[in-house]
């Protein structure tokens, strides 16, 4: 039987993207202005830039078979949540480290004491899809 998967991409704040690009351009120009080229520095710079782009492109949220929420961000995060265990969802602007690329975030409470912060692009449809599986989810 084939899995049914619904994909939600992470929202990316333009302000965060502009800030990150500005910092990397500044560091890149600084590396190039140094009289003696440091190849280790250049390699580290390029690898860091590629890693940030990779994380940005692979931070996604999946609803699988209308029963499981999977939160993935590169190889760093792979969280699986039974949608029936979700108790509450609330909007947050928290900047705590999480698999969210925006400050426009949702905090999902599940199990007894667990929570995770994410930032799906289309929050309304995302919440609607979760509520269609678990109507007991409280939205704050």
Secondary structure, DSSP 8 states (H G I E B T S, - for coil): ----EEEEEB---HHHHHHHHHHHHHHHHHHHHSSS--HHHHHHHHHHHHHHHHHHHHEEEEEETTTEEEEEETTTEEEEEEGGGEEEEEEE---SS-S-SSSSEEEEEETTTEEEEE-BS-HHHHHHHHHHH-TT-EE-
